Amino acid sequence: LGTENADAVDFSATTISGLPISASALQGYSGLEGLKIDLLDGSDVVTISGTPNGLALYLVGNNGDDSFSVTNFSSFSNYSLRLFGEDGEDSLSLDTLTGGIGTLNKNSLTGFGLPQPLEFDTFEDLTLNLGSGDDTLTIDGWSAVEELDLTLNYAAGSDTLDVQSAALDLNGGDFTKNGAGTLTFSGSGIDSSQ
């Protein structure tokens, strides 16, 4: 459904824009449970602020340096969302908006109000923006196959980062943390000097 050019695609709970097909055109299909969108070539920009009820989404950036941004987890339906950067230098930014508890591993984020795990793969840069309020993030089951740069941004509040034993293997990538609040480290997989 993508083009050979750089596409700017927006998804919300009720609309899909930026594709050469409209969301209303999809309504004519009965029994449609999932939609796979290949954005083809170009450096695509994908913004996801919700997912349509009753429709699983599988989005592939494919060629080009693609940028995915996911926010407003409360507007996500109880159907799966899978994101794949594929070729190029692809980035994924996840914004939790409010305080909460969640778990990040190399291919998914759970918790933080998500009704289903948000699944992802083949991204070179991953940014997790923790919201205001007190957050607890567990990093577990992480062993990067390819180099990955991970950035953790935290806002005001008292946040806890629990990294399980040997969980933060970025295969040569960088781990960066930025924030205005307090970040407390626990777990055996990281020390506060990282």
N, C-alpha and C positions, 0 to 999 in steps of 0.2 A: 504493500500500500504506500510505501514511501516513494521518493523520487531519486534521481541521480544527483540532485542538488542538495544543499543544506536545508533541512526541513525544521520548522519550529512547530512542535506538536504539543497541544495542551489537552489533558484529560481531567475531568471532574466527575462527580457522582452522576451528573446529568448530561454532560456534553463532551464531545470529542471535536477538536478543531485543529486545522493545519494539515489534514490529510486530503488526498484527492477523492475521498468519499465522505459523505456526511454521516453523522450519527443516526439521523432519521432514515437514511437508506438501509441501515442495518436492522431497523425495527421490522422490516418486512419479512425477515427470516424467522420462522417459528422453530423452537427447539434449539436455538443457538445457545450453547453453554460456554463457549470459549472463543477468543479472538486472538490470532497470532498476527502481529504486525512487524514486518521487516522494513526498516527505514532505508535500506539500500545504501547508496553512496552519500558522500557529503558529511560535513561535520554538523550533525543534527543536535537540536536542543529540545529536550523532552521535559515537560513540567507535568507532574501528577499531583493533583490536590484532592483526589477521590477516585473511586472506581464504580462503574455502573453496577447496580444491583442485578444479580443473576448472571453475570458475565465474567469469566476468568480472563485475565489479560496476560499475554506473553509478548513482550516487546524486545526486539532485536535491533541494536544500533547498526550492526554490520560494519561496512567500511567507513573510514573517516574518524576524526577525533570527536566522539559524541559526548554530550553532557546531559545527564539525567538528574532531575531534582524532584524529591518526593517529600510532601508535607501534608498536614491536616489529616492525620491518621483516623480521626473520628468520622471522616466522610468515606471510609473504605467499606466496601460491601464484604460479606462473609464468603467471598470467592477469592481464589489465589491471584497473586500478582507476581510475575516472574520477569526479571530484567536482565538482559545480556548485552554487554558492550560490544563484544567480539573484536574485530580488527581495529587498529589505531590506538591512540592514547585516550582512553575513555574514563570519564569521571562520574561518580555517583555521590550525591549529597542527600542525606536523610535528616529531616528536621522534626524532632519530636514535639515541639511547641510548648508542652507543659511538663511538669514534673511527673515522674513515674518510675517503674521498674521494668527492665528489659535485659535481653541477652543478645549479644552480637557474636556470630561466628563467621567463618570465612565465606559462607554462602547464604546467610539469612539474618534477619533481625526479628525478634519476637518481643511481645510485651508493648509497653508504651501506648496502649489503647488499640493496637492492631488486632483485628478480629481473626486474622490468619497470619502465619509467618510471611514476611516479605522476603522473597528469594531473589538472589542476584548472583552473577558470575561474570568473569572476564572483564573486570574493571581494574585499571591501574592506579586510580586514586579514589579513596573512599573517605568521605567526611561525614561525621555524625555530630549533629548539633543538638545537644541536650537543652531542653526548655528551661524556663524559669521554674523555681521550686526545687524541692529536694529530689534528686535522681539517684537511682542505683543501677549501674551498668555492670553486667558480668560479661567478660570476654572469655569464651570457651570454645574448644574444638577448632582451633585456628592453626593451620599449617599451610601457608601460602605456597602454591605451586609456582606462581610467577611473582616477580617483585611487585609489592603493593605499598603505596604510601597511605597511611592511615592518620587522619586528623580528627581529634576530639575537641570540640568547642563546648564549653559549659558556661551557663549564665549564673546569675545571682542565685544563691541557695547553698545548701550543704549537700554536695554530691559525693557518691562513693563509686570508685572503680575497683572491681574485684576481678583480677586476672588470674585464671586458673593455671596450674603448673604447665609451663612450656606452651602456653596458649597463644602467645604473641610472636609467632614466627612469621615475619614479613618478607622472608627470603631476600634480604638486602634492602628492603624499603625502609622508609622513615616513619617514626611515630612522633606526632606533634600534638601538644595539648595547649589550649589557650582558654583563658576564662577570667571572670571577675569574682566568682564565688570561691568557696573552699572545696578542694578536691582531696579526698582521703583515699589512700591506696590500701588494698588488702589483697590477700591471695599470694600464692608462691610463684607466680609467673612473671612478676615485674617488681622493680623497686622504685621508690619515689624519685630517684635521680634520673630516670629515663625520661 
